[in-house]
């Protein structure tokens, strides 16, 4: 008897959950979480908040979680095959987490009709089912911010019209990244190294919304028919401390500047002695070849859309790994000098790509490229 009663209660709860409707006083809002101190949270976060005091609901739905227990997690991440998943948390837990990490929380209450709120809530409930929860993440075109926009458009049946915010100026994808990471730190250097020229095109206003910052900005001026999309806005929590900018001595420009001085100085010493530092050349060819191989694999062997057409291979040339055997020899074969001249041409092509805006490279590469040019010219002549 007790077993049957338990089964009936479980079935009743399942039916109730699927048929639950929101009260007329319910509100659905968009939460915009400000950037944190680390690279993985430097771009912020977006989520839906569903609040219904009548039914004692205060939930936050987001699309930015991933499971570290996924088999081959890091390999899938590198290949662009890692699946992200939708999350659901109590608002109090979200508030406590982000205030603990001192990240700003802004809220925009959406000006939705009762039917639109019901449809959006049903979509969120449906998307959160285990069979629908996961999706293939794309940093620029399918992430925690773009999902907020797309799900809302689906709920209001594409009646949402975006109006450009005041003083809006379109930027390239790379510039938008710089706005959050800066230009002279290891995070931005890694991004500049891994991502190709495809992110140097100007993003459309719609594409700007891959960033939570622009979800907030475009939602603030958007329309639903003849009414504003956002009914009211507020700051739930304001960040108290400024982000840590790090130490100047550890910036990529300083580090590569020092390395470049070492390369140029060793080249000068080699010139004076009439010799060649094979260890220096071995390290230089080995590192540039290894970096170039990784760049090429990201370009051709992954599903990432932003790693294509990466002309960093012009200075970090993959075939330098094969030329490493010649570098270690006291006497090189005749073709090696022609290969060195070819590397100099590649550096010149890199400069042209940079000059004409085909790809913007990390500023910290300037001293390193200069040092490589000096070293290659010396090797070509000696």
N, C-alpha and C positions, 0 to 999 in steps of 0.2 A: 504494500500500500504506500509506504513512504517513498519507495523507488519510483512509483508511478507519479506521485505528487511532485517529486523533484524534476522528472522529465517534463511535466506540464508547466512548471514554473520556468524552466529553461526555455522551452518553446515560446512561452508567453513573453519572456524578456527579449527574445530575438525578434519576435513580431513587433513588439513595442518600439524597439530601437529603430527598425526599418520604417515604421509608420509615424515616428515622432515628428511633430511639427513645431515650429517656433511660435511663440506668443507674439501678439501685435507689438509688444514693447521691446522685442529682441533687436539687437543691433549687430551688424557685421562691420568690422573695420579692418584696415590694413595697418599692420605694425611695420615700422621701418627701424631696424636696429643699426646704430652707427658703427663705424669701423672700430676694430680693436687694435692691439699693439703688434700682433703677429701677422705674417704674410697671409696665412690661411683665413684670417678674419678682417683683412685690411679693406675689403670691399663692402662690408656690412651684410645685412640679411633682411629679407622681407617675409612676411607671414600674414595669414588671415587670423583674426580674432572673432569668435562667435560668442556673444554674451547675451544670455537670456535669464534674467533673475527669476522669472516665474517658474521656469523649469530647472533652476539652479545649474545652469550651464555657463561655463566660462573657459572655453577651449581655444587653443592656438594651433592652427594647422600650418605646417611649413613644408618646403620641398628641398631641404638642404642637408639631409642626413645621409650618412653612408655607414656601412657595417665593416668594422675592422676585422671581423672574423670571416669575411669573404675569402674563399680559397684563392691563393695567388693574388692577394690584394694589391701589392705594389706593382706587380707585373701588369695587371689589368689597368691600374691607374696610368702607368707609363704608356700603355697601348691605346688608351682612350676608350677602354671597354668596361670601365668600372660603372656599376649601376648605383645611382643615388636613389633615395627613397623618401616618401612622404612621412611626416611625423605628426603626432598629435600629443599635446601636453596641456596640463592645467596652466592657466595664465599665471597663477601665483608662482609656479615653478619656473616659468620663463622669466618672470619679473625678478625673482630672486637670483637666477643665474646671471642675467645680464647686468643687474645692478652690482652684483658681487665683482664682475669683471669691469665695472665702470664704463659701460657702453650706453650711449644715449638711446632712449626708446621714444619714438614718436608714433602717434596714433591718428589715423584719418577715418572717421566714421562715415561709411558709405550711405549715400542718399538713395536707398533702394526701396522699391515697393515691396509689399508683403510677398507677392508671388516671386519676385526676383530673389528675395532673401531665402525663401523656401527652396527655390531651384539651386541657388548657390550652395546652401547647406546640404542638399541631396547630392550635389556633385562632389563636395568634399567628403561626405560619408562614403560615397561609391569609390572615390579615388583612394580612400584609405584602406579598402579591403586588401587583404594580403596578396591576392592575385593581381591587383592594380597598382600596388603601392610603389613599385620600382620603375625607374625610367633611366634611359641612357643620357647621362649628363653631358652638356656642352657648355663651356664657360661663357661663350658669347651669345648663343642662340637658344639654349634650353637649360635654364638654371633656376635657382630659388626665386629670382625676381621675375623672369619672363613667364614662369608658370602662374604667378599671381595675376598678371595681366591677361594671360590666355584663358585661364579658368573663369575669370570674371567676365571676359568677353563672351564666353560660351553661355554663362548664366543669364546675361542680359541680351542674348541673341544678337550680338554684334551691333547694338545700338549705341555703343560707346564711341565718342568722337574725341580725339586728342587735339588740344590746342596748345601750341608752343608756349612755354613759360616766358615771362618777360625777360628780355635781354638774353634769350637763348642763342648760343652760337654752336654750330655743329663742329665736332672734333673727330679726329681719327681715333680708332680703337686704341692705338698705342698711347695717344695723349690722354685718353680717358683713364688708362691704367696708371700713367704717371701722376694723375691727379690724386691717386690714392696711395701710391707707393713712393713717389719721388723719383729722381733720376739717378742719384749717386748712392745707391745702397745695394746690398747683395740680392735682395728680392727683385728689384727692378732689373739688375744685371742678368739674373737667371731668366727672367721673362724675356728680355731682349735677346738673349742667347738662344732660347728654345723656340720662340715664336717667329714666324716668317714675315715676308713683306705683305701678306694678305691683311695684316692688322694695321697697315699704314694707309688704308683707304678711309675716306671720311664716312663715318657712320650716319645713317639716316636718323631723323628724330625718333622714329619707331625703334631703331636698333639701339639707341642710347639706353633704352630701358632694360638692358642686361644688367645694369647697376641699380641696386636698391635706391640710391640717391635720386635717380631719374624716374623711377617708379613713383616716388613721393612727389617729385616736381611736376610730372605730367598728369598724375591723378589730381593734383590740386587745381588744375585748370581744365580738366576734361569735362565733357558734357554727356548726359544721358537724355537724348532728345532735346527738350528745352529747359532742362534742369541741370544743376551742377552735380557732378558725380560725388563730390565730398560734401557732406552736411556740416561737419565740424572737424577741427584739427586741434590737437593738443600735444604737449610734451609731457610724457609720463615721468621720464627721468632724464636729467641732463648730466652729461659727463662732467666730472669734477676735476680730473687731472688731464694735462696735455700728454699727447703721445710722446714716448721716449724716442728721440732722434738718433740715439746711438753715439758712438765716439768717432770723431773725424779721422783718427789714425787708422781705423779699420775699414774705411770706405774703399770701394773697388778702384777709384781713380788713384788714390795714394798707393795702394798695394801694387797695381799694375805700373804705376809710375816708377816705383822702386825697382821692380823687375826689369823694366825697360832700361833704366840707368845701368843695371848690372850687365844686360846684354850689350849695350853700346860700349860700356867700359871694357868688357872682355874682348869685344871686336877691335877696339883701339889697341889693346895690349897685343892681340894676335897680329895686328898690322905692324906694330913696332918690332915684334920678334920674328915676323915672317913665318908664323906657325898657325895652327888651327886647333881650337879647343873642342875636341871631339865630344867630350862630356856635355858641354853646353849645347852643341848641335843635336846630340842624341835626346836630351831633355826637351829641347824646343820642337824637334820633329815629332817626338813621341807624344807630347801633350797636344799639339795642334792636330795631329792625325787622329788621336783618340777622341778629342772634342768634336772634330769634323765627322767622325764615324757616328757618334751619338746623334748629332744634328741630322745626318742623312737618314738614320733609322727613324727618327721622329718624323721626318718629312715623308718617307716612302713606306714605312712599315707599321704605321699606327693609324688609328681612326680619328685622330685629332684634326680638326679643320683648320686650326690656327698655326700649325707647324709647317705648312706647305710653303714652297718658294722662299726658303730661308737662305739668304745669300751670305750668312756668316761662314758658309763653306768656302768663301773666297779667301778668307784668311786662315781658317782652320780646315785645311784641305785633307780629306780622308786618306788620300794616297800617300801622304807623308809617312804613314805607318810602313808602307812598302819601301819607301826610300830610306827608311831608318837603317837598313843593312848597309847601304852605301855610305851613310854618314859615319858609321863606325869604322869603315875601312880607312887605311892611311892613304890609299890611292883609289880614286873613284873611276868608274867607267865613263867614257866620253859622253854618254847621254845624260849624265847627272847634271852637267853644267847647263844643258838645254832645259832640263827640268827646273833648275833654280831660276832661270830666266822666265820660265812659264809661271812660276810662283810670283815673281815680281809683276807680271802682267795681271795676274789675278788680284793683287793688291791694288793695282791701278783701276781695275774694273770695280773693285769695292768702293774706291773713292768716288768714282763716277755715279755708282748707285746711290751713294750717300748724298752727293752734291745735287743730283736731280730728284731726290726724294723718292726713289724707287723702294728704298728701305732705309729706315732710321736705325742706326746701330747704337750700342751703348757708348756713351761719351767716354767711359773709362777705357775703351779700346784704343783711343787716340794715341797715347804714348806707346802702347804695345805694338800697334801697327807700324808706327814710326821705327821702333827698334827692329821689328822683323824686316822692314825694308832695308835698313842699314846692314843688317846681318846677311840678307840674301845678296845684296850688291857686292859685299865683300867676298862671299862664297863664289859668286859668278866670276869675279875677277881673279880669284886665287884658287 
